Amino acid sequence: MTSPLSKPPAGPATPITELVVGDHIQAWTATTLYCSGIVELLDPDLGVLWVREDPIGARRLLDTEEHQIHHHRAPTSPLP
């Protein structure tokens, strides 16, 4: 899922070594939000992570050489 957001969050990308399973992230390619979701698996040696994408639940394999990964607060669910 791509988004028309114009730029990634301020500050440097989050190194894969600082991420843990369950973290909510945004993955950016230059000036486009590629996807956001919850980290399911990490392989820092290969520089890849699996993410369960919001809101559709698709799984994506992300390469940290191709995407800027930013730790992001999880979206809040609307109250009933």
KAGIQUI-V493786 format. One record per residue. N is the residue number from 1. PHI is phi in whole degrees, 0 to 359 (NA if undefined). PSI is psi in radians with two decimals (none if undefined). D_FIRST is the distance of its C-alpha to the first C-alpha in whole Angstrom. Layout:
BEGIN
n=N phi=PHI psi=PSI d_first=D_FIRST
n=N phi=PHI psi=PSI d_first=D_FIRST
END
This chain:
BEGIN
n=1 phi=NA psi=2.06 d_first=0
n=2 phi=261 psi=2.81 d_first=4
n=3 phi=226 psi=2.66 d_first=7
n=4 phi=280 psi=0.12 d_first=10
n=5 phi=306 psi=2.48 d_first=12
n=6 phi=268 psi=-0.34 d_first=15
n=7 phi=204 psi=2.65 d_first=16
n=8 phi=291 psi=2.90 d_first=15
n=9 phi=303 psi=2.68 d_first=18
n=10 phi=298 psi=2.60 d_first=21
n=11 phi=97 psi=2.96 d_first=23
n=12 phi=287 psi=2.80 d_first=22
n=13 phi=297 psi=2.69 d_first=20
n=14 phi=277 psi=2.16 d_first=20
n=15 phi=297 psi=2.53 d_first=22
n=16 phi=300 psi=-0.50 d_first=21
n=17 phi=291 psi=-0.25 d_first=25
n=18 phi=262 psi=-0.03 d_first=24
n=19 phi=266 psi=2.65 d_first=21
n=20 phi=226 psi=2.77 d_first=22
n=21 phi=304 psi=2.33 d_first=21
n=22 phi=101 psi=-0.25 d_first=20
n=23 phi=293 psi=2.52 d_first=18
n=24 phi=266 psi=2.28 d_first=15
n=25 phi=230 psi=2.83 d_first=14
n=26 phi=241 psi=2.40 d_first=11
n=27 phi=247 psi=2.17 d_first=10
n=28 phi=244 psi=2.53 d_first=11
n=29 phi=241 psi=1.88 d_first=12
n=30 phi=55 psi=-1.79 d_first=15
n=31 phi=246 psi=0.32 d_first=14
n=32 phi=236 psi=2.29 d_first=10
n=33 phi=288 psi=2.00 d_first=8
n=34 phi=280 psi=-0.84 d_first=6
n=35 phi=193 psi=2.91 d_first=5
n=36 phi=219 psi=2.65 d_first=8
n=37 phi=173 psi=-2.88 d_first=11
n=38 phi=258 psi=2.30 d_first=14
n=39 phi=292 psi=2.21 d_first=16
n=40 phi=254 psi=-0.70 d_first=18
n=41 phi=217 psi=2.62 d_first=19
n=42 phi=226 psi=2.53 d_first=21
n=43 phi=223 psi=1.53 d_first=23
n=44 phi=301 psi=-0.56 d_first=24
n=45 phi=296 psi=-0.63 d_first=26
n=46 phi=268 psi=-0.25 d_first=24
n=47 phi=73 psi=0.58 d_first=21
n=48 phi=232 psi=2.71 d_first=18
n=49 phi=214 psi=2.61 d_first=17
n=50 phi=262 psi=2.35 d_first=15
n=51 phi=233 psi=2.41 d_first=12
n=52 phi=268 psi=1.96 d_first=12
n=53 phi=286 psi=2.40 d_first=8
n=54 phi=279 psi=2.62 d_first=9
n=55 phi=268 psi=0.06 d_first=9
n=56 phi=273 psi=-0.29 d_first=9
n=57 phi=84 psi=0.12 d_first=11
n=58 phi=290 psi=2.62 d_first=10
n=59 phi=265 psi=2.40 d_first=11
n=60 phi=230 psi=2.41 d_first=10
n=61 phi=264 psi=2.12 d_first=13
n=62 phi=246 psi=2.39 d_first=13
n=63 phi=257 psi=2.18 d_first=16
n=64 phi=290 psi=-0.21 d_first=17
n=65 phi=282 psi=-0.42 d_first=19
n=66 phi=259 psi=-0.33 d_first=16
n=67 phi=230 psi=2.56 d_first=14
n=68 phi=270 psi=2.10 d_first=15
n=69 phi=259 psi=2.24 d_first=15
n=70 phi=236 psi=2.17 d_first=16
n=71 phi=299 psi=2.37 d_first=18
n=72 phi=219 psi=2.51 d_first=16
n=73 phi=296 psi=2.45 d_first=18
n=74 phi=296 psi=2.50 d_first=17
n=75 phi=295 psi=2.55 d_first=16
n=76 phi=272 psi=2.53 d_first=19
n=77 phi=274 psi=2.45 d_first=19
n=78 phi=295 psi=2.49 d_first=21
n=79 phi=285 psi=2.52 d_first=25
n=80 phi=292 psi=none d_first=26
END
